[in-house]
Amino acid sequence: MGLFRGLVSLLVLFVLQRSNTSLVRLNDNGYEDLVIAIDPGVPEDGKLIEQLKDMVTTASTYLFEATQKRFFFKNVSILIPKNWEGSPEYKRPKHESYDQADVRVAAPALPGRDEPYTRQFTECGEKAEYIHFTPDFVLGKKQNEYGPSGRLFVHEWAHLRWGVFDEYNEEKPFYSGKSKKIEATRCSTGITGKNSVYKCQGGSCITRSCKRNSTTNLYEKDCQFFPNKVQTEKASIMFMQSIDSVLEFCNAENHNQEAPSLQNIKCNFRSTWEVISNSEDFKNTTPMAAPPPPPVFSLLRISERILCLVLDKSGSMSVSLWIHIFSIKLLGVIPLWASSPFSLCSIQTGQTDLNAQIDGSEIVLLTDGEDSTTGRCVDAVKQSGAVIHLIALGPSAERAVIEMSTETGGKHIYASDNAENNGLIDAFGALTSENADPTQKSLQLESKGLTLDNDSWMNDTVIIDSTVGKDTFFLVTWEKQPPSISLWNPNGTLTEAFTQDTVSKMAYLSIPGTAQVGTWTYSLQAKANTETLTMTVTSRAASSSVPPITVNAKMNKDTNSFPSPMIIYAQVLQGYLPILGASVTAIIESNDGKTQVLELLDNGAGADSFKDDGVYSRYFTTYSESGRYNLKVRAHGGTDSARRSLRHPLNRAAYIPGWVVDGVIEVNPPRPETNEDTQTILENFSRTASGGAFVVSNVPGTTNVPLPDLFPPSQITDLDATPEGDQINLTWTAPGDNFDVGTVREYIIRISGNITDLRDNFDDALQVNTTNLSPKEANSKETFAFKPGNISEENITHIFIAIQSVDKSNLTSKVSNIAQVALFIPQVDPVPDAGQPNPNPVNISTVVLSVVGSVVVVSIILSTTICILKKRNSSRRPRTEF
């Protein structure tokens, strides 16, 4: 029995290790193997390489001082596109690839928008995806607007490596502070400046004081904070590192908990330094006694992809078809027989007769992975420069083989014998080059399988949108007998016959030129009982100048233990622009073949960190057994629903509107902006993508018995409070009984005049009566209005509100984000030319509770005097107002 025998049955393959994992590691305080990749679309410019070196070198020194002599950049690889001219100093990449790059240098998502940003959609304290710099930024053409590139790199590195967030908020640039003034959202409050409006029209520009918005009681929309050029405050790097005096991250002592910054919202009011100090990097290092050496740079030029397939003889007959489907250039094929003793070491260290350069070459090894001799050559394989992709044809694999795959940036894949999910072809599709121009990559439009009886039909459609169509390829597979195959183009014309390969049990059709845009219809009729048929459709970008719509899927981690939830992420993008309004579903298959379907959401609630960022997310908790689970994602866009967002990227660097120099504002050119409501409606499209696999352990071994309810409701993360007359209106997205599925039993809403007390002692805070508040189904929009009750705290200026959810098993969620409402009208900055005093703040005398209809409301009685309610000497028992 040949080693490759099971492949003809179309095994479902589980891609366990994602190949886009960063290669960065921390060694003796220094970050090694940092990869900066230049996009193939960037015109050749040698200055770009020199500027990247200068940026990282400067950043290393700044990072070292900012982290109290803990971290620096030790060695960095700059990945140069294949279409740039060669140079003797350029070496061939080993394990480095564009998709794995920590920093991408690429054209802006839209012309003129050169804002640096970090692609970040995971939770506080978790690593982000990558940093995006534009060529103009790296070349220093945007220094006035964003500050020195080295300092900004450290700001973005903190996003990427430690999962902290910005200490500003472009959606909420101002807030009502305890000072009873309108304050700019910043950290620390020691950063000084002016709040002004700068407007240009008809060739002339004016600067004026900001006016109050009558609805929010904060400054008008066009008001901006202009920092003083000369400062003494040292924090914070996550607010505005471009200020000369700023050398530190905000810490517990100087952190501004009042501000509605993204750091406060996402990290539960912890300072950036507190989050960094809790990272594995920080825990595994101590401060250095001496300054670090400068970074060492390697220049790596991407070259032609070389791949070696290691197969047994029975499977080699279909290799040419795989080459045709995925345009793989083979260095060679090594046929093996299972009966022959074979050491993986001889292949993986290049001891073959192929006479090829090993650096950057890829080896796809299909094996049972039980070669006991492999462990002795792990280090040699790591040093060889080859990328090892492992396909293990069995339930397990030798740990050393897995380590080889992981350490070299490859994928290791497991197989089961369920054919319907089309896993073999999906797995080979996942091996498309990670260094290729996105417009040259093969994209999967359809991947579907069904088990049918004789003469039964598999009918469906495939959408080819205008961003793809080149090299479109239809592939049908079967297990027993060739099916009847019919394919019609969008005009209803029947296409030519498919080419059959009865030995490989496949039939295929390549569409010449660019395939017609529209809906293609196919019909497959089974010719045997219990026949499994699959249809796969791939295509490439129709034009090199228009990026195609893409889908990428991932899990939040590779291994997990019950009852911890998993999080599914799927990015739907066109180039770097998010696609909104798509219908995205995740198909999760367990090791025993049970399949579950989940709708993924981009609503900024539950598992989804940010609304409308093109990342669709969902919790997964319905485990059926311990073992491996496979993920596949489908995305579909309808003509009336999907649209391309033109909004600025989230977590973008702070734009410096100008500086206050000697009391006078010196402005920078206004940042190029688009109407945030402008979104281009898209045509229909469809995509599929493999999200790899994950392993779950400790799932209770129950048969036909539901798992115990150990999953609480998800944390509410989008609680918002707005004052309206004498009441406060709350809105939030409903969580579910099990994270974001189902309906919770009740909500507990508590309020306090002290944000820290509410966060740290939620159960002791004043509880609002929610008897008549009936929770809605998960992901519905909830609204609730109330008037704050008798808060017995001195000199309160704000009311802080938080919510906790309770499910049917009496499990409680984490306390929500904390919303706040000011109990006064804040002062505006003095207006030099107005000659009028600022309005006095409104003071609160007493708070009276009442109930109106089915909504709890409380009357706030205002007066011109102050009545201070003394704190009760109580045992801090929970208090409920009725």
CORLIN-V564569 format. One record per residue. N is the residue number from 1. RES is the residue in one letter. SS is DSSP state (2 for helix, 1 for strand, 0 for the rest). PSI is psi in radians with two decimals (* if undefined). Layout:
N	RES	SS	PSI
N	RES	SS	PSI
This chain:
1	M	0	2.12
2	G	0	2.66
3	L	0	-0.51
4	F	0	0.13
5	R	2	-0.70
6	G	2	-0.29
7	L	2	-0.51
8	V	2	-0.21
9	S	2	0.16
10	L	0	1.18
11	L	0	2.53
12	V	1	2.16
13	L	1	2.35
14	F	1	1.94
15	V	1	1.78
16	L	0	-0.82
17	Q	0	2.12
18	R	0	2.36
19	S	0	-0.15
20	N	0	0.30
21	T	0	2.39
22	S	0	2.54
23	L	0	-0.07
24	V	0	2.37
25	R	1	2.67
26	L	1	2.16
27	N	1	2.02
28	D	0	0.89
29	N	0	-0.14
30	G	1	2.41
31	Y	1	2.13
32	E	1	2.73
33	D	0	0.54
34	L	1	2.30
35	V	1	2.18
36	I	1	2.09
37	A	1	2.30
38	I	1	2.22
39	D	0	2.49
40	P	0	-0.39
41	G	0	-0.08
42	V	0	2.20
43	P	0	2.55
44	E	0	2.29
45	D	0	1.89
46	G	2	-0.49
47	K	2	-0.50
48	L	2	-0.73
49	I	2	-0.77
50	E	2	-0.69
51	Q	2	-0.62
52	L	2	-0.73
53	K	2	-0.82
54	D	2	-0.73
55	M	2	-0.85
56	V	2	-0.68
57	T	2	-0.81
58	T	2	-0.72
59	A	2	-0.63
60	S	2	-0.77
61	T	2	-0.76
62	Y	2	-0.71
63	L	2	-0.72
64	F	2	-0.79
65	E	2	-0.67
66	A	2	-0.48
67	T	0	0.41
68	Q	0	0.83
69	K	0	0.66
70	R	0	-0.73
71	F	0	2.61
72	F	1	2.97
73	F	1	2.08
74	K	0	-0.97
75	N	1	2.53
76	V	1	2.38
77	S	1	2.28
78	I	1	2.04
79	L	1	2.05
80	I	1	2.39
81	P	0	2.69
82	K	0	-0.54
83	N	0	0.04
84	W	0	2.70
85	E	0	2.56
86	G	0	2.86
87	S	0	2.57
88	P	0	-0.49
89	E	0	-0.14
90	Y	0	2.28
91	K	1	2.93
92	R	1	2.35
93	P	0	2.66
94	K	0	-1.48
95	H	0	-0.07
96	E	0	2.49
97	S	0	2.85
98	Y	0	-0.75
99	D	0	-0.42
100	Q	0	-0.09
101	A	0	2.46
102	D	0	-0.52
103	V	1	2.28
104	R	1	2.27
105	V	1	1.88
106	A	0	2.84
107	A	0	2.69
108	P	0	2.74
109	A	0	-0.66
110	L	0	2.56
111	P	0	2.35
112	G	0	-0.18
113	R	0	1.56
114	D	0	0.32
115	E	0	2.20
116	P	0	2.59
117	Y	1	2.88
118	T	1	2.28
119	R	1	1.85
120	Q	0	2.02
121	F	0	0.24
122	T	0	-3.06
123	E	0	2.91
124	C	0	2.33
125	G	0	-0.06
126	E	0	2.59
127	K	0	2.56
128	A	0	-3.01
129	E	0	-1.04
130	Y	1	2.87
131	I	1	2.40
132	H	1	2.02
133	F	1	2.54
134	T	0	2.74
135	P	2	-0.74
136	D	2	-0.63
137	F	2	-0.83
138	V	2	-0.64
139	L	0	0.03
140	G	0	0.21
141	K	0	-0.13
142	K	0	0.41
143	Q	2	-0.64
144	N	2	-0.64
145	E	2	-0.48
146	Y	2	-0.09
147	G	0	3.14
148	P	0	2.41
149	S	2	-0.61
150	G	2	-0.75
151	R	2	-0.72
152	L	2	-0.57
153	F	2	-0.68
154	V	2	-0.70
155	H	2	-0.84
156	E	2	-0.58
157	W	2	-0.64
158	A	2	-0.65
159	H	2	-0.92
160	L	2	-0.84
161	R	2	-0.65
162	W	2	-0.05
163	G	0	0.61
164	V	0	2.99
165	F	0	2.98
166	D	0	2.59
167	E	0	0.48
168	Y	0	3.05
169	N	0	1.87
170	E	0	-0.40
171	E	0	-0.49
172	K	0	1.31
173	P	0	-0.26
174	F	1	2.78
175	Y	1	2.89
176	S	1	1.99
177	G	0	2.94
178	K	0	-0.36
179	S	0	-0.08
180	K	0	0.47
181	K	1	2.81
182	I	1	2.12
183	E	1	2.59
184	A	1	2.44
185	T	0	1.98
186	R	0	2.95
187	C	0	2.18
188	S	0	3.04
189	T	0	-0.11
190	G	0	-0.24
191	I	0	2.13
192	T	0	2.80
193	G	1	-2.90
194	K	1	2.55
195	N	1	2.03
196	S	1	2.83
197	V	1	2.22
198	Y	1	2.06
199	K	1	2.43
200	C	1	2.36
201	Q	1	2.31
202	G	0	0.57
203	G	0	-0.11
204	S	1	2.61
205	C	1	2.57
206	I	1	2.66
207	T	1	2.23
208	R	1	2.92
209	S	1	2.69
210	C	0	2.52
211	K	0	2.72
212	R	1	2.43
213	N	0	2.16
214	S	0	-0.37
215	T	0	-0.82
216	T	0	-0.29
217	N	0	0.30
218	L	0	-3.04
219	Y	1	2.75
220	E	0	2.92
221	K	0	-0.66
222	D	0	0.04
223	C	1	2.40
224	Q	1	2.68
225	F	1	2.07
226	F	1	1.94
227	P	1	2.64
228	N	1	2.43
229	K	0	-0.68
230	V	0	2.08
231	Q	0	2.89
232	T	0	-0.26
233	E	0	2.40
234	K	0	-0.20
235	A	1	2.44
236	S	0	2.67
237	I	2	-0.52
238	M	2	-0.01
239	F	2	-1.21
240	M	2	1.48
241	Q	0	-0.25
242	S	0	-0.26
243	I	0	2.25
244	D	0	-0.65
245	S	0	-0.26
246	V	0	2.04
247	L	0	-0.03
248	E	1	2.90
249	F	0	2.63
250	C	0	2.44
251	N	0	-3.04
252	A	0	-0.50
253	E	0	-0.66
254	N	0	0.13
255	H	0	2.40
256	N	0	1.70
257	Q	0	-0.27
258	E	0	-0.61
259	A	0	2.49
260	P	0	0.86
261	S	0	2.77
262	L	2	-0.57
263	Q	2	-0.78
264	N	2	-0.73
265	I	2	-0.78
266	K	2	-0.42
267	C	0	0.44
268	N	0	0.75
269	F	0	0.26
270	R	0	2.59
271	S	0	2.83
272	T	2	-0.67
273	W	2	-0.57
274	E	2	-0.71
275	V	2	-0.79
276	I	2	-0.72
277	S	2	-0.32
278	N	0	0.02
279	S	0	2.78
280	E	2	-0.61
281	D	2	-0.84
282	F	2	-0.73
283	K	2	-0.46
284	N	0	0.24
285	T	0	2.84
286	T	0	2.74
287	P	0	2.55
288	M	0	2.61
289	A	0	-0.52
290	A	0	2.75
291	P	0	2.64
292	P	0	2.81
293	P	0	2.83
294	P	0	2.79
295	P	0	2.64
296	V	1	2.29
297	F	1	2.47
298	S	1	2.33
299	L	1	2.04
300	L	1	2.17
301	R	1	2.20
302	I	0	2.34
303	S	0	-3.05
304	E	0	2.40
305	R	0	2.32
306	I	0	2.26
307	L	1	2.41
308	C	1	2.11
309	L	1	2.21
310	V	1	1.83
311	L	1	2.83
312	D	1	2.95
313	K	0	-0.64
314	S	0	-0.40
315	G	0	-0.23
316	S	2	-0.32
317	M	2	-0.42
318	S	2	0.11
319	V	2	-0.73
320	S	2	-0.55
321	L	2	-0.71
322	W	2	-0.68
323	I	2	-0.74
324	H	2	-0.70
325	I	2	-0.82
326	F	2	0.17
327	S	0	0.86
328	I	0	2.26
329	K	0	2.07
330	L	1	2.31
331	L	1	-0.62
332	G	1	2.99
333	V	1	2.25
334	I	1	1.86
335	P	1	2.42
336	L	1	2.76
337	W	0	2.37
338	A	0	-0.47
339	S	0	-0.22
340	S	0	2.32
341	P	0	2.38
342	F	0	2.23
343	S	0	2.22
344	L	2	-0.48
345	C	2	-0.66
346	S	2	-0.58
347	I	2	-0.83
348	Q	2	-0.26
349	T	0	0.20
350	G	0	0.26
351	Q	0	1.09
352	T	0	3.07
353	D	0	0.39
354	L	0	-0.26
355	N	0	0.89
356	A	0	2.74
357	Q	0	2.32
358	I	0	-0.64
359	D	0	2.15
360	G	0	-0.15
361	S	0	2.72
362	E	1	2.39
363	I	1	2.14
364	V	1	1.94
365	L	1	2.08
366	L	1	2.04
367	T	1	2.86
368	D	0	-0.13
369	G	0	0.32
370	E	0	0.48
371	D	0	1.89
372	S	0	-0.18
373	T	0	-0.10
374	T	2	-0.59
375	G	2	-0.46
376	R	2	-0.23
377	C	2	0.30
378	V	2	-0.83
379	D	2	-0.67
380	A	2	-0.66
381	V	2	-0.74
382	K	2	-0.67
383	Q	2	-0.25
384	S	2	-0.46
385	G	0	-0.07
386	A	0	2.57
387	V	1	2.16
388	I	1	2.07
389	H	1	2.18
390	L	1	2.22
391	I	1	1.87
392	A	1	2.03
393	L	0	1.15
394	G	0	-3.14
395	P	0	-0.22
396	S	0	2.97
397	A	0	2.61
398	E	0	2.30
399	R	2	-0.62
400	A	2	-0.62
401	V	2	-0.72
402	I	2	-0.73
403	E	2	-0.69
404	M	2	-0.80
405	S	2	-0.81
406	T	2	-0.82
407	E	2	-0.40
408	T	0	0.09
409	G	0	0.29
410	G	0	-3.01
411	K	0	2.51
412	H	1	2.39
413	I	1	2.38
414	Y	1	2.67
415	A	1	2.51
416	S	1	3.11
417	D	0	0.46
418	N	0	2.16
419	A	0	-0.31
420	E	0	-0.50
421	N	0	0.06
422	N	0	0.62
423	G	2	-0.56
424	L	2	-0.86
425	I	2	-0.66
426	D	2	-0.69
427	A	2	-0.79
428	F	2	-0.61
429	G	2	-0.55
430	A	0	-0.21
431	L	0	0.20
432	T	0	2.63
433	S	0	2.33
434	E	0	-0.06
435	N	0	0.02
436	A	0	2.66
437	D	0	2.29
438	P	2	-0.51
439	T	2	-0.14
440	Q	2	-0.11
441	K	0	2.56
442	S	0	2.21
443	L	1	2.50
444	Q	1	2.06
445	L	1	-0.51
446	E	1	2.47
447	S	1	1.82
448	K	1	2.56
449	G	1	2.62
450	L	1	2.57
451	T	1	2.14
452	L	1	2.80
453	D	0	2.97
454	N	0	2.35
455	D	0	0.07
456	S	0	2.76
457	W	1	2.57
458	M	1	1.82
459	N	1	2.35
460	D	1	-3.11
461	T	1	2.75
462	V	1	2.29
463	I	1	2.21
464	I	1	1.94
465	D	0	3.05
466	S	0	-0.23
467	T	0	-0.20
468	V	1	-3.05
469	G	1	-0.33
470	K	1	2.46
471	D	1	0.74
472	T	1	2.33
473	F	1	2.17
474	F	1	2.29
475	L	1	2.23
476	V	1	2.41
477	T	1	2.76
478	W	0	3.00
479	E	0	-0.57
480	K	0	-1.08
481	Q	0	2.54
482	P	0	2.28
483	P	0	2.96
484	S	1	2.27
485	I	1	2.24
486	S	1	2.39
487	L	1	2.23
488	W	1	2.41
489	N	0	3.07
490	P	0	-0.39
491	N	0	-0.06
492	G	0	0.17
493	T	0	2.28
494	L	1	2.27
495	T	0	3.02
496	E	0	2.92
497	A	0	2.63
498	F	0	2.59
499	T	1	2.24
500	Q	1	2.46
501	D	1	1.57
502	T	0	-0.44
503	V	0	-0.78
504	S	0	-0.15
505	K	0	0.89
506	M	1	2.66
507	A	1	2.52
508	Y	1	2.76
509	L	1	2.20
510	S	1	2.21
511	I	0	2.10
512	P	0	2.60
513	G	0	-2.39
514	T	1	2.19
515	A	0	2.58
516	Q	0	2.36
517	V	0	2.41
518	G	1	-2.83
519	T	1	2.10
520	W	1	2.43
521	T	1	2.34
522	Y	1	2.67
523	S	1	2.20
524	L	1	2.27
525	Q	1	2.14
526	A	0	2.53
527	K	0	0.35
528	A	0	2.73
529	N	0	2.60
530	T	0	0.89
531	E	1	2.33
532	T	1	2.09
533	L	1	2.52
534	T	1	2.63
535	M	1	2.23
536	T	1	2.37
537	V	1	2.21
538	T	1	2.76
539	S	1	2.93
540	R	1	3.00
541	A	1	2.44
542	A	0	-0.49
543	S	0	2.48
544	S	0	-0.25
545	S	0	-0.12
546	V	0	1.94
547	P	0	2.48
548	P	0	2.81
549	I	1	2.31
550	T	1	2.74
551	V	1	2.26
552	N	1	2.36
553	A	1	2.65
554	K	1	2.82
555	M	1	2.82
556	N	0	-0.33
557	K	0	2.89
558	D	0	-0.53
559	T	1	2.63
560	N	1	2.86
561	S	1	2.27
562	F	0	2.40
563	P	0	0.44
564	S	0	2.40
565	P	0	2.78
566	M	1	2.75
567	I	1	2.29
568	I	1	2.31
569	Y	1	2.39
570	A	1	2.13
571	Q	1	2.23
572	V	1	1.99
573	L	1	2.76
574	Q	1	1.84
575	G	0	-2.07
576	Y	0	0.16
577	L	1	2.29
578	P	1	2.54
579	I	1	2.10
580	L	1	2.77
581	G	0	0.22
582	A	0	2.71
583	S	1	1.97
584	V	1	2.18
585	T	1	2.56
586	A	1	2.34
587	I	1	2.04
588	I	1	2.14
589	E	1	2.27
590	S	1	3.03
591	N	0	-0.49
592	D	0	0.16
593	G	0	0.01
594	K	0	2.31
595	T	1	2.38
596	Q	1	2.53
597	V	1	2.29
598	L	1	2.36
599	E	1	2.22
600	L	1	2.55
601	L	1	2.59
602	D	0	0.98
603	N	1	0.05
604	G	0	0.38
605	A	0	2.81
606	G	0	-2.13
607	A	0	-0.25
608	D	0	2.04
609	S	0	-0.73
610	F	0	2.36
611	K	1	2.45
612	D	0	0.79
613	D	0	0.13
614	G	0	0.08
615	V	1	2.08
616	Y	1	2.26
617	S	1	2.82
618	R	1	2.59
619	Y	1	2.57
620	F	1	2.13
621	T	0	-0.17
622	T	0	1.19
623	Y	0	2.45
624	S	0	-0.33
625	E	0	2.91
626	S	0	2.59
627	G	1	-2.77
628	R	1	2.55
629	Y	1	2.39
630	N	1	2.51
631	L	1	2.30
632	K	1	2.51
633	V	1	2.40
634	R	1	2.39
635	A	1	2.34
636	H	1	2.36
637	G	1	2.28
638	G	0	2.76
639	T	0	-0.61
640	D	0	0.07
641	S	0	-0.94
642	A	0	2.47
643	R	1	2.68
644	R	1	2.14
645	S	1	2.35
646	L	0	0.18
647	R	0	2.78
648	H	0	2.67
649	P	0	2.54
650	L	0	2.77
651	N	0	0.56
652	R	1	2.72
653	A	0	2.58
654	A	0	2.26
655	Y	0	2.31
656	I	0	1.86
657	P	0	-0.37
658	G	1	-3.09
659	W	1	2.65
660	V	1	1.99
661	V	1	2.03
662	D	0	0.70
663	G	0	-0.05
664	V	1	2.37
665	I	1	2.13
666	E	1	1.96
667	V	1	2.68
668	N	0	2.83
669	P	0	2.48
670	P	0	2.52
671	R	0	2.34
672	P	0	2.19
673	E	0	2.68
674	T	0	2.78
675	N	0	2.06
676	E	0	-0.31
677	D	0	-0.11
678	T	0	2.05
679	Q	1	2.31
680	T	1	2.18
681	I	1	2.33
682	L	0	2.77
683	E	0	3.09
684	N	0	2.52
685	F	1	2.81
686	S	1	2.49
687	R	1	2.67
688	T	1	2.68
689	A	1	2.51
690	S	1	2.36
691	G	1	0.24
692	G	1	-2.69
693	A	1	2.85
694	F	1	2.76
695	V	1	2.27
696	V	1	2.34
697	S	1	2.90
698	N	0	0.43
699	V	0	2.22
700	P	0	2.36
701	G	0	1.19
702	T	0	2.50
703	T	0	2.08
704	N	0	0.42
705	V	0	2.26
706	P	0	2.56
707	L	0	2.61
708	P	0	2.54
709	D	0	1.70
710	L	0	0.14
711	F	0	2.00
712	P	0	3.03
713	P	1	2.68
714	S	0	2.77
715	Q	0	2.36
716	I	0	2.17
717	T	0	-0.03
718	D	0	0.53
719	L	0	2.28
720	D	1	2.46
721	A	1	2.32
722	T	1	2.38
723	P	1	2.52
724	E	1	1.81
725	G	0	-2.17
726	D	0	0.32
727	Q	1	2.94
728	I	1	2.24
729	N	1	2.25
730	L	1	2.51
731	T	1	2.55
732	W	1	2.91
733	T	1	2.28
734	A	0	2.28
735	P	0	-3.12
736	G	0	3.01
737	D	0	-0.71
738	N	1	1.60
739	F	1	-1.77
740	D	0	0.52
741	V	1	2.34
742	G	0	-2.77
743	T	0	2.32
744	V	0	2.86
745	R	0	-0.72
746	E	1	2.88
747	Y	1	2.48
748	I	1	2.03
749	I	1	2.21
750	R	1	2.66
751	I	1	2.72
752	S	1	2.79
753	G	0	0.02
754	N	0	2.08
755	I	2	-0.65
756	T	2	-0.73
757	D	2	-0.71
758	L	2	-0.67
759	R	2	-0.80
760	D	2	-0.39
761	N	0	0.98
762	F	2	-0.74
763	D	2	-0.29
764	D	2	-0.14
765	A	0	2.86
766	L	1	2.23
767	Q	1	2.37
768	V	1	2.48
769	N	0	2.04
770	T	0	0.47
771	T	0	-0.72
772	N	0	0.23
773	L	0	1.91
774	S	0	2.04
775	P	0	2.54
776	K	0	3.01
777	E	0	2.66
778	A	0	2.45
779	N	0	0.17
780	S	0	2.78
781	K	1	2.18
782	E	1	2.50
783	T	1	2.59
784	F	1	2.40
785	A	1	2.44
786	F	1	2.92
787	K	0	2.31
788	P	0	2.39
789	G	0	-2.86
790	N	0	1.58
791	I	0	1.88
792	S	0	1.04
793	E	0	2.56
794	E	0	2.46
795	N	0	0.67
796	I	0	2.49
797	T	0	-0.33
798	H	1	2.72
799	I	1	2.22
800	F	1	2.39
801	I	1	2.45
802	A	1	2.79
803	I	1	2.52
804	Q	1	2.43
805	S	1	2.61
806	V	1	2.30
807	D	0	-3.06
808	K	0	-0.37
809	S	0	0.22
810	N	0	0.38
811	L	0	2.44
812	T	1	2.58
813	S	0	3.00
814	K	0	2.67
815	V	0	2.42
816	S	0	3.06
817	N	0	2.72
818	I	0	2.12
819	A	1	2.78
820	Q	1	2.65
821	V	1	2.30
822	A	1	2.48
823	L	0	0.48
824	F	0	2.85
825	I	0	1.97
826	P	0	2.67
827	Q	1	2.53
828	V	0	2.91
829	D	0	2.59
830	P	0	2.43
831	V	0	1.93
832	P	0	-0.63
833	D	0	0.06
834	A	0	-0.66
835	G	0	0.32
836	Q	0	2.50
837	P	0	2.72
838	N	0	2.59
839	P	0	2.49
840	N	0	2.55
841	P	0	2.65
842	V	0	2.30
843	N	1	2.70
844	I	1	2.33
845	S	1	-0.95
846	T	1	2.81
847	V	1	2.18
848	V	1	2.35
849	L	1	2.41
850	S	1	2.98
851	V	1	2.24
852	V	1	2.06
853	G	0	-2.30
854	S	0	0.14
855	V	1	2.33
856	V	1	2.17
857	V	1	2.65
858	V	1	2.39
859	S	1	2.30
860	I	1	2.05
861	I	1	2.06
862	L	1	2.57
863	S	1	3.07
864	T	0	0.00
865	T	0	2.92
866	I	0	2.18
867	C	0	1.94
868	I	0	2.17
869	L	0	2.01
870	K	0	2.53
871	K	0	2.36
872	R	0	2.55
873	N	0	1.28
874	S	0	3.03
875	S	0	0.30
876	R	0	0.68
877	R	0	2.67
878	P	0	2.45
879	R	1	2.33
880	T	1	2.33
881	E	0	2.37
882	F	0	*
